[in-house]
Amino acid sequence: MRYYIVFISLFMLLLQSCSIDSEEAINVYSGRHYSSDEVLFKRFSDQTGIKVNLIKADSDQLINRLTVEGENSPADLFITADVSRLSQAANLGLLQAIPNEVVEDQVPSNLRDPDGMWVGLTKRARVIVYNKERVNKDELANYEDLTDFRWKSRILVRSSQSHYNQSLIASIISALGVDKSRDWVSGLVTNFSQEPKGNDRDQVKAIAAGIGDVALVNTYYLGLLLNSANSEEREVAEQVGIIFPNQGNRGTHVNVSGVGLTASSSNRENAVKLIKFLLRTDSQEYLSSENFEYPVNPDAKWPELLTNWGTFKEDSINLNSLNKFLPEAMMIANQAGWK
Amino acid sequence: MKNIFFKSFFSPWVISVLIITLLISMPILVIFSGIWNEAGDFWVHIRTELVPQYIRNTLILAVGVSIISLIFGVNLAWLISNFDFPGRNFFDWALIMPIAIPAYISGFAWAGILDYTSPLYTFLRNNFGWNTGQFLFFDILSISGAIVIFSFALYPYIFLIAKAYFDRQSGNLFEASASLGRSKMYTYFNLALPMARPAIAAGLSLVLMEILNDYGLVKYFGVDTFTTGIFSAWFAFGDKSAAMKLAVYLMVFVLFLLIFEKMQRRRLRYSGVSEGKLMSRIKVSGFKGWLITFFSIIPFIVGFAFPFLQLVYWSFDTWEQFLTQGFIRLLTNSFLLAAISALIVMISSVLIIYTLRLYHSRRLKLVSVISTLGYALPGAVVALGLLVILSWTENFFIQHWGLRIVITGTWFGLIYAYLVRFMAVGYQSVESGSEKISRSIDQAALSLGAGKFRNLWFNSLPLLRASIISGFLLVMIDVLKELPLTLLLRPFNFDTLAIRAFEYASDERVAEAAPAAVMIILAGLMPVLIINRLIGRTKI
């Protein structure tokens, strides 16, 4: 009998932990793992008295969770670090429109969904970095140039499993069409100096080690490397220069991390307040200074490092179309042997 | 057979085991049901372009890791259990320590030790002009690198289960063997090893399942395995049914292996050696003794010391930041969750295995084996099955009783998830221990009028003690390290050490991830030390 009592009370305790918080709160599912976001959420709570509850996980799996939970989902906002995941969520009917008037004065229209399903928070550019001694900067202007014979066995890039590479290929398909993109990818693969492996930082280190001369990386990781606590890492990062590709034509491929309002949100008003807060100039400047991402709000000032890299023209294709080309991009990469 | 099953169907033991195993199997069965889904447009591409290559890589990885981890795991368990050599008492627990480091963290750490900007490489380059490319000595980001990392991260599964077995092995047989003039080598290879087969197979199956479910390490190392294929199909191609099909193939493969191994084994008898005198350790000194010491030190250094020191080194710069982020809370969350889950897994395992001992039912056995498959699947796939079951339950409550309950994102849901995930670990440990206990012991107790519960409590549990303890330890450490399920199914604002480490590591900030990783390892070492004490006492 005693055991039953203990068992039942334990069970009750567990059930109790399942009860829902009734205080005013917004529930956020986020695919961004940065502590800077949490700092901003806390600021928001301090200013408004609205609590922000957070679950951070892989964005693909959060989409799954939203799908399975359906209308019972507790989430109000969905944040990801990769725009194609946001359009995926929108296509699955997991998001609802954010009223246009809320964000139009804070975010340029190419960084928002035309239907208002999502709005950008920050930008990252996928750029070419090169060894300053071994590479003449003038030899390289476009992504397309990387297939040139002179780069044979000199190019470094991580696996095509990376969202960033998938989005880049998708952007190329959108600009050049499927056939030319296939040529581009196989030309690129022919010029690889080694099998794709490691992360973006490793590509920069491989340049320093002399494995290759140019690499495709996100500006954001180069910023982290330049500000590393390890002096050797900083030195490695300083050996490379940065090229913003395709300045004479469509512009550099930019990926956006952004936020959407979930279809199931029971707390729209407060959720929209948080979105507006994250897009405010001061929040944007904070995110940018912590993570070396580019702010989406044109009024926000850039941190010194980004200013030094200079302004650049962005590829202004509709970011939504990237999602459409994603499967094609993967097939091309697989067939060309880009691991 | 059949009659026994029908008669026993209403036994409370059988019924409770059926309930538990079905509860655990449900999310797995949800995934199984995916085999009937119509796959999307990319199925042919996935099957022809990706799968063959991925299967090849997975097999290379599996064979390589099996060989190395068996060599170290089994031999060391035998040596530690039976011989006294310089440093034996240290290695007795130190050799378990690598298990506290998640494989992907060990991978990051080793890449850090050998990479271009590491202190070691920098030193050798600047002073002696060494240049061996991006990495020192050899390119660790490769399939052979992955084999080494996995082997030395996972061999403790074999070591621990085999040692729990050898420690309880009767000395009579070996004395008989010696008195017949057989050498120790002969005894080891022809008596001890074949008899320990259930234990070794249990450990090895855990190692293999760990390799199959890993995504973090293989992704970083650029090794595309079968799991890569599942993720690629699911997320890059957005073809969930293709992904589920692949997951089912994976499960069928594992199920086949498990059943095949058991059928192979059925011909042999393993029980009947647990009673009688335990062996006392033989002292080995001099050159031979130091040779064993050297052999023991390799896995300790590769699997633990070096990666751990690298993490500590990284932590020097990032320690303060970690301490200001509420790490006490992280520690208690991680520990409580691990302990409670491990307890529940072990209770379920003992209940299932004991019931299987009492009622030999093949069908019951099959359900039990299915309930262990959650360990072989990538966490994200298990999570999907769980999400479906959990929200189905929630909807059921709302529709039928108008009761709004929340399980997803609670402790309850999380513990259930771990039960589904780690059942194999508890099950394999207890089962390998149970096979060694003669059935005549049960029969004697029951025929003398002891109740089934009394027999379990006073008879089986004490005999199973070492296996239960090592199983508990393994599950606890596994939960401490677990990532995908915790990440997705945790309550709001809930963090564990593994999550904190992962968040930074996945963002290429390994140095910032290091303090949390160090804490996971320290937290994992505590049960290692305590429990090793407890097991240690069974030996004279």
Interface residues (C-beta under 8 A of the other chain):
Chain A: L14 L15 S17 C18 S19 I20 N27 H33 Y34 S35 N53 L54 I55 K56 A57 D58 D60 Q61 L62 N64 R65 V68 E69 G70 N72 P74 Q88 R158 S159 Q161 Q166 E195 P196 K197 G198 N199 D200 R201 D202 K205 A206 A208 A209 G210 I211 Y221 L224 S228 A229 N230 E232 E233 E235 V236 L326 P327 M330 M331 N334 Q335 K339
Chain B: D41 F42 H45 E49 L50 A111 D115 Y116 T117 S118 P119 T122 N131 G133 Q134 L141 S142 K219 Y220 F221 G222 D224 T228 F231 S232 W234 F235 A236 F237 G238 D239 D317 T318 Q325 A380 A383 L384 L387 V388 S391 E394 N395 I398 R404 I405 V406 I407 T408 G409 T410 W411 F412 P484 L487 L488 R490 P491 F492 N493 F494 I499 E503 Y504 S506 D507 E508 R509 A511
